[in-house]
């Protein structure tokens, strides 16, 4: 809060944007039943907007839906890992850009899950969001590795 103005509405905009962009990525990478996948994402987005404006309000932290978002993306990541394991078409995981990107997302949302689970407690503590921030830094480092692998390979067909 700066000058008495709350900025939590930006977290709602960020959360909505994050869901849209990451869902688009997972739709492309997973290539599973698109109707079910897109339906889950659309239902979540509707719930997010309704919660942000009608239930929780845009000036409050929407911990329940952020917790659900974390769970949703952890499930998408586990689906990717299962698909990768069952197909066995990538021999060197460390050379796959999509593996690194999904691992970064999984790492972040595992850390964020606990932050969102304890959102009200964390928001009121002096060590506000330290675990979440560490997961975010680790996610960005893993993203950088993935982008480096993708650029080095100069082949983006894996994601």
OpenMM code with the backbone's topology and positions (N, CA, C; nanometers):
from openmm import Vec3, app, unit

residues = "UNK UNK UNK UNK UNK UNK UNK UNK UNK UNK UNK UNK UNK UNK UNK UNK UNK UNK UNK UNK UNK UNK UNK UNK UNK UNK UNK UNK UNK UNK UNK UNK UNK UNK UNK UNK UNK UNK UNK UNK UNK UNK UNK UNK UNK UNK UNK UNK UNK UNK UNK UNK UNK UNK UNK UNK UNK UNK UNK UNK UNK UNK UNK UNK UNK UNK UNK UNK UNK UNK UNK UNK UNK UNK UNK UNK UNK UNK UNK UNK UNK UNK UNK UNK UNK UNK UNK UNK UNK UNK UNK UNK UNK UNK UNK UNK UNK UNK UNK UNK UNK UNK UNK UNK UNK UNK UNK UNK UNK UNK UNK UNK UNK UNK UNK UNK UNK UNK UNK UNK UNK UNK UNK UNK UNK UNK UNK UNK UNK UNK UNK UNK UNK UNK UNK UNK UNK UNK UNK UNK UNK UNK UNK UNK UNK UNK UNK UNK UNK UNK UNK UNK UNK UNK UNK UNK UNK UNK UNK".split()
positions = [
    Vec3(0.0849, -0.1164, 0.0000),
    Vec3(0.0000, 0.0000, 0.0000),
    Vec3(0.0894, 0.1226, 0.0000),
    Vec3(0.0691, 0.2097, -0.0964),
    Vec3(0.1462, 0.3324, -0.1068),
    Vec3(0.0491, 0.4499, -0.1074),
    Vec3(0.0745, 0.5461, -0.0234),
    Vec3(-0.0113, 0.6642, -0.0129),
    Vec3(-0.1565, 0.6277, 0.0186),
    Vec3(-0.1749, 0.5198, 0.0952),
    Vec3(-0.3094, 0.4788, 0.1334),
    Vec3(-0.3886, 0.4091, 0.0248),
    Vec3(-0.3244, 0.3753, -0.0886),
    Vec3(-0.3934, 0.3095, -0.1999),
    Vec3(-0.3509, 0.1629, -0.2043),
    Vec3(-0.4477, 0.0746, -0.1936),
    Vec3(-0.4178, -0.0688, -0.2002),
    Vec3(-0.3935, -0.1096, -0.3454),
    Vec3(-0.2981, -0.2003, -0.3652),
    Vec3(-0.2666, -0.2444, -0.5008),
    Vec3(-0.2958, -0.3929, -0.5215),
    Vec3(-0.3797, -0.4516, -0.4394),
    Vec3(-0.4110, -0.5935, -0.4543),
    Vec3(-0.4871, -0.6229, -0.5830),
    Vec3(-0.5512, -0.5240, -0.6414),
    Vec3(-0.6197, -0.5476, -0.7688),
    Vec3(-0.5196, -0.5917, -0.8755),
    Vec3(-0.3947, -0.5475, -0.8630),
    Vec3(-0.2919, -0.5899, -0.9583),
    Vec3(-0.2626, -0.7391, -0.9458),
    Vec3(-0.2724, -0.7930, -0.8246),
    Vec3(-0.2534, -0.9366, -0.8055),
    Vec3(-0.3634, -1.0143, -0.8767),
    Vec3(-0.4837, -0.9600, -0.8795),
    Vec3(-0.5936, -1.0257, -0.9502),
    Vec3(-0.5685, -1.0246, -1.1014),
    Vec3(-0.5224, -0.9124, -1.1519),
    Vec3(-0.4904, -0.9023, -1.2948),
    Vec3(-0.3756, -0.9972, -1.3288),
    Vec3(-0.2748, -0.9994, -1.2435),
    Vec3(-0.1608, -1.0891, -1.2648),
    Vec3(-0.2055, -1.2356, -1.2637),
    Vec3(-0.2860, -1.2732, -1.1657),
    Vec3(-0.3322, -1.4115, -1.1553),
    Vec3(-0.4117, -1.4542, -1.2764),
    Vec3(-0.4974, -1.3672, -1.3241),
    Vec3(-0.5783, -1.3972, -1.4424),
    Vec3(-0.4895, -1.4129, -1.5661),
    Vec3(-0.3946, -1.3227, -1.5816),
    Vec3(-0.3021, -1.3290, -1.6949),
    Vec3(-0.2161, -1.4545, -1.6884),
    Vec3(-0.1706, -1.4882, -1.5694),
    Vec3(-0.0885, -1.6074, -1.5502),
    Vec3(-0.1638, -1.7335, -1.5911),
    Vec3(-0.2891, -1.7436, -1.5515),
    Vec3(-0.3700, -1.8612, -1.5859),
    Vec3(-0.3898, -1.8702, -1.7366),
    Vec3(-0.4192, -1.7588, -1.8005),
    Vec3(-0.4423, -1.7589, -1.9453),
    Vec3(-0.3162, -1.8017, -2.0205),
    Vec3(-0.2029, -1.7417, -1.9867),
    Vec3(-0.0791, -1.7711, -2.0594),
    Vec3(-0.0290, -1.9137, -2.0337),
    Vec3(-0.0277, -1.9554, -1.9083),
    Vec3(0.0202, -2.0907, -1.8788),
    Vec3(-0.0745, -2.1974, -1.9328),
    Vec3(-0.2036, -2.1705, -1.9304),
    Vec3(-0.2994, -2.2661, -1.9874),
    Vec3(-0.2775, -2.2807, -2.1372),
    Vec3(-0.2535, -2.1697, -2.2051),
    Vec3(-0.2257, -2.1756, -2.3493),
    Vec3(-0.1011, -2.2608, -2.3757),
    Vec3(-0.0011, -2.2457, -2.2910),
    Vec3(0.1209, -2.3266, -2.3068),
    Vec3(0.0907, -2.4745, -2.2854),
    Vec3(0.0186, -2.5072, -2.1787),
    Vec3(-0.0096, -2.6480, -2.1499),
    Vec3(-0.1045, -2.7102, -2.2522),
    Vec3(-0.1952, -2.6319, -2.3068),
    Vec3(-0.2817, -2.6836, -2.4135),
    Vec3(-0.1958, -2.7265, -2.5318),
    Vec3(-0.0950, -2.6467, -2.5614),
    Vec3(-0.0055, -2.6775, -2.6741),
    Vec3(0.0848, -2.7975, -2.6445),
    Vec3(0.1370, -2.8040, -2.5234),
    Vec3(0.2348, -2.9070, -2.4903),
    Vec3(0.1695, -3.0421, -2.4608),
    Vec3(0.0591, -3.0424, -2.3875),
    Vec3(-0.0013, -3.1692, -2.3467),
    Vec3(-0.0737, -3.2413, -2.4591),
    Vec3(-0.1429, -3.1667, -2.5432),
    Vec3(-0.2164, -3.2252, -2.6551),
    Vec3(-0.3041, -3.3420, -2.6106),
    Vec3(-0.3725, -3.3235, -2.4988),
    Vec3(-0.4648, -3.4254, -2.4509),
    Vec3(-0.6058, -3.3836, -2.4909),
    Vec3(-0.7067, -3.4418, -2.4319),
    Vec3(-0.8447, -3.4100, -2.4656),
    Vec3(-0.8684, -3.2597, -2.4496),
    Vec3(-0.8660, -3.1898, -2.5602),
    Vec3(-0.8723, -3.0441, -2.5592),
    Vec3(-1.0032, -2.9896, -2.5022),
    Vec3(-1.1126, -3.0586, -2.5257),
    Vec3(-1.2419, -3.0095, -2.4782),
    Vec3(-1.2453, -3.0088, -2.3259),
    Vec3(-1.2033, -3.1177, -2.2640),
    Vec3(-1.2031, -3.1243, -2.1178),
    Vec3(-1.1043, -3.0233, -2.0608),
    Vec3(-0.9853, -3.0182, -2.1184),
    Vec3(-0.8808, -2.9282, -2.0705),
    Vec3(-0.9275, -2.7828, -2.0781),
    Vec3(-0.9772, -2.7423, -2.1939),
    Vec3(-1.0234, -2.6038, -2.2107),
    Vec3(-1.1431, -2.5748, -2.1222),
    Vec3(-1.2301, -2.6725, -2.1011),
    Vec3(-1.3462, -2.6532, -2.0138),
    Vec3(-1.3026, -2.6255, -1.8709),
    Vec3(-1.2049, -2.7009, -1.8228),
    Vec3(-1.1533, -2.6795, -1.6867),
    Vec3(-1.0958, -2.5393, -1.6740),
    Vec3(-1.0194, -2.4973, -1.7725),
    Vec3(-0.9582, -2.3639, -1.7695),
    Vec3(-1.0654, -2.2554, -1.7743),
    Vec3(-1.1641, -2.2703, -1.8602),
    Vec3(-1.2703, -2.1696, -1.8721),
    Vec3(-1.3506, -2.1606, -1.7426),
    Vec3(-1.3842, -2.2747, -1.6827),
    Vec3(-1.4574, -2.2733, -1.5553),
    Vec3(-1.3742, -2.2031, -1.4481),
    Vec3(-1.2436, -2.2321, -1.4451),
    Vec3(-1.1570, -2.1660, -1.3474),
    Vec3(-1.1535, -2.0150, -1.3713),
    Vec3(-1.1388, -1.9735, -1.4967),
    Vec3(-1.1333, -1.8308, -1.5266),
    Vec3(-1.2628, -1.7599, -1.4869),
    Vec3(-1.3757, -1.8216, -1.5123),
    Vec3(-1.5047, -1.7627, -1.4720),
    Vec3(-1.5105, -1.7512, -1.3198),
    Vec3(-1.4701, -1.8572, -1.2499),
    Vec3(-1.4702, -1.8547, -1.1034),
    Vec3(-1.3758, -1.7463, -1.0517),
    Vec3(-1.2619, -1.7290, -1.1183),
    Vec3(-1.1641, -1.6287, -1.0774),
    Vec3(-1.2222, -1.4883, -1.0895),
    Vec3(-1.2863, -1.4614, -1.2017),
    Vec3(-1.3453, -1.3286, -1.2231),
    Vec3(-1.4598, -1.3041, -1.1251),
    Vec3(-1.5466, -1.4033, -1.1075),
    Vec3(-1.6587, -1.3889, -1.0134),
    Vec3(-1.6065, -1.3654, -0.8724),
    Vec3(-1.5058, -1.4425, -0.8316),
    Vec3(-1.4491, -1.4243, -0.6980),
    Vec3(-1.3838, -1.2868, -0.6836),
    Vec3(-1.3107, -1.2454, -0.7845),
    Vec3(-1.2395, -1.1183, -0.7764),
    Vec3(-1.3326, -0.9982, -0.7660),
    Vec3(-1.4473, -1.0052, -0.8297),
    Vec3(-1.5351, -0.8887, -0.8310),
    Vec3(-1.6558, -0.8999, -0.7398),
    Vec3(-1.7064, -1.0213, -0.7179),
    Vec3(-1.8311, -1.0341, -0.6432),
    Vec3(-1.8150, -1.0931, -0.5030),
    Vec3(-1.7211, -1.1823, -0.4832),
    Vec3(-1.7112, -1.2517, -0.3547),
    Vec3(-1.6011, -1.1898, -0.2682),
    Vec3(-1.4771, -1.2110, -0.3056),
    Vec3(-1.3646, -1.1606, -0.2280),
    Vec3(-1.3449, -1.0110, -0.2470),
    Vec3(-1.3634, -0.9672, -0.3697),
    Vec3(-1.3399, -0.8267, -0.4012),
    Vec3(-1.1994, -0.8069, -0.4546),
    Vec3(-1.1834, -0.7067, -0.5372),
    Vec3(-1.0535, -0.6866, -0.6017),
    Vec3(-0.9508, -0.6201, -0.5108),
    Vec3(-0.9902, -0.5763, -0.3934),
    Vec3(-0.8950, -0.5185, -0.2985),
    Vec3(-0.8601, -0.6138, -0.1848),
    Vec3(-0.8916, -0.7419, -0.2024),
    Vec3(-0.8584, -0.8442, -0.1036),
    Vec3(-0.7826, -0.9574, -0.1724),
    Vec3(-0.7026, -1.0269, -0.0939),
    Vec3(-0.6268, -1.1403, -0.1465),
    Vec3(-0.7202, -1.2594, -0.1652),
    Vec3(-0.7229, -1.3149, -0.2841),
    Vec3(-0.8099, -1.4302, -0.3115),
    Vec3(-0.7305, -1.5609, -0.2986),
    Vec3(-0.7004, -1.5953, -0.1754),
    Vec3(-0.6160, -1.7105, -0.1453),
    Vec3(-0.6740, -1.8431, -0.1889),
    Vec3(-0.8060, -1.8589, -0.1800),
    Vec3(-0.8673, -1.9875, -0.2156),
    Vec3(-0.8475, -2.0171, -0.3639),
    Vec3(-0.8732, -1.9204, -0.4483),
    Vec3(-0.8572, -1.9451, -0.5923),
    Vec3(-0.7108, -1.9524, -0.6335),
    Vec3(-0.6245, -1.8786, -0.5657),
    Vec3(-0.4817, -1.8905, -0.5964),
    Vec3(-0.4303, -2.0283, -0.5528),
    Vec3(-0.4844, -2.0794, -0.4439),
    Vec3(-0.4518, -2.2146, -0.3994),
    Vec3(-0.4996, -2.3166, -0.5028),
    Vec3(-0.6208, -2.2978, -0.5520),
    Vec3(-0.6757, -2.3853, -0.6555),
    Vec3(-0.5934, -2.3751, -0.7837),
    Vec3(-0.5499, -2.2549, -0.8168),
    Vec3(-0.4639, -2.2362, -0.9347),
    Vec3(-0.3346, -2.3150, -0.9200),
    Vec3(-0.2744, -2.3086, -0.8021),
    Vec3(-0.1510, -2.3836, -0.7781),
    Vec3(-0.1747, -2.5328, -0.7968),
    Vec3(-0.2831, -2.5822, -0.7402),
    Vec3(-0.3161, -2.7235, -0.7526),
    Vec3(-0.3411, -2.7604, -0.8989),
    Vec3(-0.4117, -2.6748, -0.9712),
    Vec3(-0.4434, -2.6986, -1.1117),
    Vec3(-0.3161, -2.7106, -1.1947),
    Vec3(-0.2232, -2.6173, -1.1755),
    Vec3(-0.1008, -2.6217, -1.2554),
    Vec3(-0.0062, -2.7325, -1.2105),
    Vec3(-0.0080, -2.7683, -1.0831),
    Vec3(0.0704, -2.8852, -1.0415),
    Vec3(0.0152, -3.0103, -1.1094),
    Vec3(-0.1171, -3.0197, -1.1221),
    Vec3(-0.1788, -3.1336, -1.1918),
    Vec3(-0.1412, -3.1334, -1.3400),
    Vec3(-0.1404, -3.0154, -1.4043),
    Vec3(-0.0998, -3.0069, -1.5449),
    Vec3(0.0455, -3.0521, -1.5606),
    Vec3(0.1315, -3.0088, -1.4679),
    Vec3(0.2724, -3.0482, -1.4745),
    Vec3(0.2887, -3.1983, -1.4561),
    Vec3(0.2172, -3.2546, -1.3607),
    Vec3(0.2242, -3.3997, -1.3394),
    Vec3(0.1713, -3.4755, -1.4607),
    Vec3(0.0696, -3.4198, -1.5266),
    Vec3(0.0190, -3.4808, -1.6509),
    Vec3(0.1270, -3.4797, -1.7577),
    Vec3(0.2009, -3.3704, -1.7665),
    Vec3(0.3113, -3.3621, -1.8625),
    Vec3(0.4178, -3.4661, -1.8312),
    Vec3(0.4564, -3.4755, -1.7033),
    Vec3(0.5583, -3.5735, -1.6653),
    Vec3(0.5112, -3.7161, -1.6945),
    Vec3(0.3849, -3.7444, -1.6675),
    Vec3(0.3310, -3.8778, -1.6960),
    Vec3(0.3330, -3.9052, -1.8459),
    Vec3(0.2942, -3.8063, -1.9247),
    Vec3(0.2962, -3.8221, -2.0710),
    Vec3(0.4390, -3.8447, -2.1198),
    Vec3(0.5317, -3.7686, -2.0649),
    Vec3(0.6721, -3.7818, -2.1016),
    Vec3(0.7237, -3.9213, -2.0668),
    Vec3(0.6871, -3.9688, -1.9493),
    Vec3(0.7301, -4.1012, -1.9033),
    Vec3(0.6681, -4.2130, -1.9879),
    Vec3(0.5407, -4.2013, -2.0192),
    Vec3(0.4729, -4.3089, -2.0909),
    Vec3(0.5102, -4.3135, -2.2389),
    Vec3(0.5433, -4.2000, -2.2993),
    Vec3(0.5776, -4.1992, -2.4415),
    Vec3(0.7244, -4.2303, -2.4674),
    Vec3(0.8102, -4.1928, -2.3768),
    Vec3(0.9539, -4.2190, -2.3868),
    Vec3(1.0129, -4.1747, -2.5208),
    Vec3(0.9698, -4.0583, -2.5709),
    Vec3(1.0233, -4.0128, -2.6994),
    Vec3(1.1338, -3.9081, -2.6853),
    Vec3(1.1602, -3.8618, -2.5648),
    Vec3(1.2712, -3.7700, -2.5420),
    Vec3(1.3767, -3.8457, -2.4627),
    Vec3(1.4930, -3.8643, -2.5228),
    Vec3(1.5966, -3.9443, -2.4597),
    Vec3(1.6798, -3.8644, -2.3600),
    Vec3(1.7005, -3.7382, -2.3874),
    Vec3(1.7806, -3.6535, -2.3004),
    Vec3(1.6932, -3.5401, -2.2485),
    Vec3(1.6393, -3.5586, -2.1301),
    Vec3(1.5483, -3.4581, -2.0733),
    Vec3(1.6148, -3.3220, -2.0596),
    Vec3(1.7419, -3.3210, -2.0253),
    Vec3(1.8113, -3.1938, -2.0044),
    Vec3(1.8245, -3.1126, -2.1336),
    Vec3(1.7956, -3.1739, -2.2476),
    Vec3(1.8008, -3.1029, -2.3758),
    Vec3(1.6624, -3.0584, -2.4236),
    Vec3(1.5618, -3.0870, -2.3456),
    Vec3(1.4246, -3.0528, -2.3839),
    Vec3(1.3825, -2.9216, -2.3184),
    Vec3(1.3541, -2.8238, -2.4003),
    Vec3(1.3107, -2.6941, -2.3483),
    Vec3(1.1792, -2.7078, -2.2715),
    Vec3(1.0860, -2.7859, -2.3234),
    Vec3(0.9567, -2.7999, -2.2568),
    Vec3(0.9716, -2.8645, -2.1196),
    Vec3(1.0639, -2.9573, -2.1046),
    Vec3(1.0876, -3.0188, -1.9740),
    Vec3(1.1294, -2.9134, -1.8718),
    Vec3(1.2198, -2.8254, -1.9104),
    Vec3(1.2669, -2.7216, -1.8190),
    Vec3(1.1564, -2.6213, -1.7863),
    Vec3(1.0786, -2.5841, -1.8847),
    Vec3(0.9698, -2.4882, -1.8621),
    Vec3(0.8670, -2.5476, -1.7663),
    Vec3(0.8265, -2.6710, -1.7904),
    Vec3(0.7280, -2.7357, -1.7031),
    Vec3(0.7864, -2.7559, -1.5635),
    Vec3(0.9134, -2.7888, -1.5539),
    Vec3(0.9772, -2.8050, -1.4235),
    Vec3(0.9794, -2.6725, -1.3477),
    Vec3(1.0026, -2.5639, -1.4178),
    Vec3(0.9995, -2.4320, -1.3538),
    Vec3(0.8594, -2.4007, -1.3012),
    Vec3(0.7593, -2.4274, -1.3816),
    Vec3(0.6205, -2.4031, -1.3402),
    Vec3(0.5862, -2.4911, -1.2202),
    Vec3(0.6255, -2.6175, -1.2246),
    Vec3(0.5974, -2.7097, -1.1144),
    Vec3(0.6660, -2.6635, -0.9857),
    Vec3(0.7918, -2.6241, -0.9965),
    Vec3(0.8670, -2.5762, -0.8801),
    Vec3(0.7993, -2.4551, -0.8179),
    Vec3(0.7605, -2.3601, -0.9027),
    Vec3(0.6965, -2.2389, -0.8514),
    Vec3(0.5644, -2.2702, -0.7819),
    Vec3(0.4792, -2.3492, -0.8467),
    Vec3(0.3477, -2.3724, -0.7896),
    Vec3(0.3519, -2.4635, -0.6673),
    Vec3(0.4528, -2.5479, -0.6562),
    Vec3(0.4684, -2.6242, -0.5308),
    Vec3(0.4993, -2.5289, -0.4160),
    Vec3(0.5887, -2.4334, -0.4400),
    Vec3(0.6198, -2.3335, -0.3376),
    Vec3(0.5037, -2.2393, -0.3125),
    Vec3(0.4387, -2.1974, -0.4201),
    Vec3(0.3265, -2.1046, -0.4073),
    Vec3(0.2078, -2.1696, -0.3376),
    Vec3(0.1922, -2.3014, -0.3536),
    Vec3(0.0815, -2.3723, -0.2906),
    Vec3(0.0801, -2.3467, -0.1400),
    Vec3(0.1959, -2.3593, -0.0778),
    Vec3(0.2029, -2.3382, 0.0667),
    Vec3(0.1858, -2.1910, 0.1032),
    Vec3(0.2366, -2.1028, 0.0199),
    Vec3(0.2164, -1.9601, 0.0450),
    Vec3(0.0693, -1.9231, 0.0360),
    Vec3(-0.0001, -1.9760, -0.0630),
    Vec3(-0.1419, -1.9457, -0.0789),
    Vec3(-0.2261, -2.0172, 0.0260),
    Vec3(-0.1805, -2.1351, 0.0680),
    Vec3(-0.2508, -2.2083, 0.1729),
    Vec3(-0.2486, -2.1293, 0.3036),
    Vec3(-0.1365, -2.0654, 0.3295),
    Vec3(-0.1198, -1.9878, 0.4519),
    Vec3(-0.1274, -1.8378, 0.4245),
    Vec3(-0.1970, -1.7992, 0.3178),
    Vec3(-0.1996, -1.6610, 0.2716),
    Vec3(-0.2286, -1.5571, 0.3768),
    Vec3(-0.3325, -1.5747, 0.4561),
    Vec3(-0.3673, -1.4745, 0.5571),
    Vec3(-0.2631, -1.4661, 0.6668),
    Vec3(-0.2075, -1.5804, 0.7054),
    Vec3(-0.1046, -1.5815, 0.8090),
    Vec3(0.0225, -1.5153, 0.7570),
    Vec3(0.0588, -1.5488, 0.6334),
    Vec3(0.1810, -1.4943, 0.5745),
    Vec3(0.1674, -1.3440, 0.5516),
    Vec3(0.0505, -1.3007, 0.5047),
    Vec3(0.0328, -1.1582, 0.4787),
    Vec3(0.0499, -1.0740, 0.6037),
    Vec3(0.0209, -1.1320, 0.7190),
    Vec3(0.0301, -1.0539, 0.8419),
    Vec3(0.1643, -1.0697, 0.9121),
    Vec3(0.2524, -1.1536, 0.8613),
    Vec3(0.3813, -1.1750, 0.9278),
    Vec3(0.4877, -1.0820, 0.8726),
    Vec3(0.5959, -1.0691, 0.9494),
    Vec3(0.7040, -0.9806, 0.9068),
    Vec3(0.7884, -1.0420, 0.7955),
    Vec3(0.7922, -1.1742, 0.7871),
    Vec3(0.8693, -1.2404, 0.6809),
    Vec3(0.7782, -1.2680, 0.5614),
    Vec3(0.6986, -1.1720, 0.5291),
    Vec3(0.5949, -1.1818, 0.4279),
    Vec3(0.6440, -1.2413, 0.2961),
    Vec3(0.5897, -1.3559, 0.2616),
    Vec3(0.6076, -1.4203, 0.1315),
    Vec3(0.7504, -1.4639, 0.1000),
    Vec3(0.8325, -1.4897, 0.1984),
    Vec3(0.9712, -1.5312, 0.1725),
    Vec3(0.9763, -1.6632, 0.0956),
    Vec3(0.8949, -1.7607, 0.1355),
    Vec3(0.8954, -1.8910, 0.0687),
    Vec3(0.8479, -1.8780, -0.0757),
    Vec3(0.7441, -1.7995, -0.0964),
    Vec3(0.6907, -1.7738, -0.2301),
    Vec3(0.7970, -1.7069, -0.3173),
    Vec3(0.8667, -1.6105, -0.2617),
    Vec3(0.9694, -1.5387, -0.3376),
    Vec3(1.0868, -1.6286, -0.3736),
    Vec3(1.1245, -1.7186, -0.2819),
    Vec3(1.2323, -1.8130, -0.3130),
    Vec3(1.1903, -1.9071, -0.4260),
    Vec3(1.0647, -1.9532, -0.4218),
    Vec3(1.0142, -2.0392, -0.5299),
    Vec3(1.0119, -1.9629, -0.6620),
    Vec3(0.9796, -1.8349, -0.6562),
    Vec3(0.9756, -1.7523, -0.7769),
    Vec3(1.1157, -1.7334, -0.8355),
    Vec3(1.2138, -1.7101, -0.7510),
    Vec3(1.3518, -1.6954, -0.7990),
    Vec3(1.4001, -1.8256, -0.8612),
    Vec3(1.3736, -1.9372, -0.7936),
    Vec3(1.4126, -2.0675, -0.8469),
    Vec3(1.3437, -2.0946, -0.9805),
    Vec3(1.2152, -2.0601, -0.9900),
    Vec3(1.1407, -2.0759, -1.1164),
    Vec3(1.2093, -1.9973, -1.2277),
    Vec3(1.2487, -1.8743, -1.1994),
    Vec3(1.3116, -1.7914, -1.3024),
    Vec3(1.4472, -1.8452, -1.3454),
    Vec3(1.5216, -1.9022, -1.2519),
    Vec3(1.6502, -1.9641, -1.2872),
    Vec3(1.6266, -2.0846, -1.3787),
    Vec3(1.5265, -2.1660, -1.3452),
    Vec3(1.4966, -2.2834, -1.4277),
    Vec3(1.4430, -2.2406, -1.5646),
    Vec3(1.3612, -2.1345, -1.5687),
    Vec3(1.3170, -2.0791, -1.6979),
    Vec3(1.4384, -2.0407, -1.7820),
    Vec3(1.5355, -1.9735, -1.7205),
    Vec3(1.6548, -1.9306, -1.7931),
    Vec3(1.7293, -2.0504, -1.8512),
    Vec3(1.7391, -2.1577, -1.7744),
    Vec3(1.8032, -2.2799, -1.8241),
    Vec3(1.7258, -2.3329, -1.9445),
    Vec3(1.5927, -2.3357, -1.9319),
    Vec3(1.5094, -2.3834, -2.0425),
    Vec3(1.5250, -2.2996, -2.1677),
    Vec3(1.5288, -2.1674, -2.1518),
    Vec3(1.5455, -2.0798, -2.2682),
    Vec3(1.6843, -2.0953, -2.3279),
    Vec3(1.7852, -2.1146, -2.2424),
    Vec3(1.9205, -2.1370, -2.2910),
    Vec3(1.9280, -2.2671, -2.3707),
    Vec3(1.8647, -2.3712, -2.3179),
    Vec3(1.8615, -2.5011, -2.3878),
    Vec3(1.7900, -2.4847, -2.5219),
    Vec3(1.6788, -2.4137, -2.5229),
    Vec3(1.6036, -2.3930, -2.6464),
    Vec3(1.6822, -2.3124, -2.7488),
    Vec3(1.7501, -2.2086, -2.7024),
    Vec3(1.8283, -2.1258, -2.7938),
    Vec3(1.9505, -2.2021, -2.8441),
    Vec3(2.0119, -2.2788, -2.7551),
    Vec3(2.1301, -2.3554, -2.7930),
    Vec3(2.0947, -2.4601, -2.8978),
    Vec3(1.9821, -2.5220, -2.8786),
    Vec3(1.9355, -2.6252, -2.9707),
    Vec3(1.8812, -2.5641, -3.0990),
    Vec3(1.8307, -2.4397, -3.0873),
    Vec3(1.7713, -2.3666, -3.1983),
    Vec3(1.6597, -2.4488, -3.2646),
    Vec3(1.5883, -2.5217, -3.1781),
    Vec3(1.4787, -2.6049, -3.2252),
    Vec3(1.3691, -2.5985, -3.1204),
    Vec3(1.2575, -2.5346, -3.1507),
    Vec3(1.1517, -2.5120, -3.0535),
    Vec3(1.0368, -2.6093, -3.0686),
    Vec3(1.0526, -2.7191, -3.1369),
    Vec3(0.9420, -2.8110, -3.1581),
    Vec3(0.9006, -2.8846, -3.0303),
    Vec3(0.9870, -2.8927, -2.9288),
    Vec3(0.9511, -2.9602, -2.8044),
    Vec3(0.8762, -2.8692, -2.7074),
    Vec3(0.8481, -2.7489, -2.7400),
    Vec3(0.7733, -2.6649, -2.6491),
    Vec3(0.8354, -2.5330, -2.6345),
] * unit.nanometer
topology = app.Topology()
chain = topology.addChain("A")
for resn in residues:
    res = topology.addResidue(resn, chain)
    for name in ("N", "CA", "C"):
        topology.addAtom(name, app.Element.getBySymbol(name[0]), res)
